[in-house]
Amino acid sequence: MTSANGYDVYEGAGDLLRALSAPIRLAIVTELAEGERCVHELVEKLGAAQPLVSQHLRVLRGAGVVRGSRRGREIVYALVDEHVAHIVADAVSHAGEGR
């Protein structure tokens, strides 16, 4: 839905881009594009501390980018929508073009 000024969709896009604005969150999305991961797998792959990874997963979950589902004692994270993976892949590709 759009409001009288028609910018609601842009506000939503801005919220998404803000959620993706941290390099570690881009790395998390890239990892999750390849399949579901639990926190300890992301920690190992990214070489980041568990509290930091968990904090960034909370931001991504709050923005509706990832979802978590409990499997036994662990929570497994996955992308909600593959479009986000394409946005991140395109941004990373674009950033690397001039290097």
Long-range contacts (C-beta under 8 A, 24 or more apart in sequence): 15-63, 16-63, 16-65, 16-84, 16-87, 18-63, 19-59, 19-60, 19-62, 19-63, 19-65, 20-65, 20-84, 20-87, 20-88, 20-91, 22-56, 22-59, 24-48, 24-52, 24-53, 24-56, 25-56, 25-59, 25-60, 26-88, 26-91, 26-92, 28-53, 28-56, 28-57, 28-60, 28-66, 29-60, 29-65, 29-66, 29-79, 29-84, 29-85, 29-88, 30-85, 30-88, 30-89, 30-92, 32-66, 32-77, 32-78, 32-79, 32-85, 33-79, 33-82, 33-85, 33-88, 33-89, 35-78, 36-76, 36-77, 36-78, 37-76, 37-77, 38-71, 38-74, 38-75, 38-76, 38-77, 39-74, 39-75, 39-77, 40-74, 42-77
